[in-house]
């Protein structure tokens, strides 16, 4: 019997497919390997329920490689402000990659309670800036707000190891009891506690706990796509056609930067990313 379902968990070559309220442990048909295609968590699929086989992967609206997941609506970028310290380069790279994949980014700052008053003011200013350019920002303590944002959505958590992704999931649903671990003082980063990708049913939607990571590449983007992923740049038009905002003296973005309308760290990271893709 063929049935439509969605992959909600993957461990090695075994996929858990949800069909209605029933769960099926399935393996993928060999034809996918021959076509160099692998099922992903989030995929809508057709399964042969009698033989526990995934027979077809339905078209995806998007997919990510790190974490490996498809059909994502929202990416919550879980960003620690201390232990591990705030990494704006990683945050802006995540925003660019997520935006490029037509996924809505939402920033979630964690561990704000570890900051002193001066440091807290810096984070509040960052929150205001990202909100201003159209990116929602929440603190991990705002669980009711987060639940409203993720309702009826397929959500992925992304961010550096130790930022508090699993802790955030536990706070959204204390029945999950997902394992968390302490930060390594020697390395200054967290220990991996998530070993696979799995979707959890929270707030009438799905949210994924994924292995932490701290490195992304921008290889799939060209320089114009990178520029366009910095959404605030479009607010400051240039007289130069197809301006990349890195060389021309009379560039509108550079003028906005001088007037402190654009965050200096955002512009600096843009230049670094532009050099990284080198196209």
Buried (B, 14 or more C-beta within 10 A) or exposed (E): EEBEBBBBBBEEEEBBBBBEEEEBEBBBBEEBEEEEEBBBBBBBBBBBBEEBBBBBBEEEBBBBEEBBBBBBBBBBBBBBBBBBEBBBEBBBBBBBBBBBBEBBBBBBBBBBEEBEEEBBEEBBEBBEBBEEBEBBBBBBBBBEEBBEBBEEBBBBBBBBBBBBBBBBBBBBBEEBEBEBEEBEEEEEBBEEBBEBBBBBEBBEBBBBBBBBBBEBEBEEBEBEBBBBBBBBBEBBEBEEEEBBBBEBEEBBBBBBBEEEBBBEBBBBBBEEBBEBBEE
